[in-house]
Amino acid sequence: MEEEAREILSNAIVQETPRERLSVAQSIRKDLADAGLKGFDLPLYNRAPMREPPDFSGPEFGTYDDEDEE
């Protein structure tokens, strides 16, 4: 039984052919294609324009310049 376990493990470790290195996305696509699934496209949504960043330069925000004036 020990010899059989060793043989199974050694066969599992041996690579039959070297596989090319794929990114995660490519690997998933390949696995899905091998399973017969073609995948799907997600709809693209229009994004709203970016808003203006907040202005923190006023005296109510206590800038460093205000400390020098005192």
N, C-alpha and C positions, 0 to 999 in steps of 0.2 A: 504494500500500500504506500509506503514511503517513496519507493522508486517511481510509482505512478504519479504521486504528487509532485516530485521533482521534475518529471517529464512534462507535466502540464504547465508548471511554472516556467520552465525553460522555454517551452514553445510560446508561451504568452509574452515573454520578454523579447524574443527575437523579432525584429522588424522585417517584414517580408520585402517591402520596397520603401526607400526613403520618400517621405511625403514632402511636398513643397511647403514652405512656411506661409501660412495665410493669416490675415488679420482676423479678429474675432468675427467681424461682420461677414467676411468672405467665408469663414468656416461655417457659420450658421447658414448662409445661403446655400453652400454646397451640401450640408446635411439635409436641409429642407428639399433641395432638388433631388437628392438621392432617395428621399422618401416619397417623391412624386408630388410635392407641393410647390406651386409656382410663386407663392407670395402675393402681396397686394401693395397698392400704392395708397398712401395716406393723402387726404386732401390738403392743399396748401391754403392757408388762411392769410388774408391781407392783414398786415400789422399796422397799428396806429403810429403816426409819427412820434418821435421822441419828444418828451416835454422838456421845457427849459429847466436847468438845474436850479435849486434854491439858492438865493443870494444871502449869505451869512456875513456880509460885510458891514451891516449897520451897527450903530452903537448899542442897541439892545442885546447884541450877542457878545459883548465884552471882548473886543479884539485886543491884541497885545499893544497896539498903538495907543489905546485909551489909557493904559496903565502909565505910559511915559508922560502923558499930558498932566497928570496930577501933580 
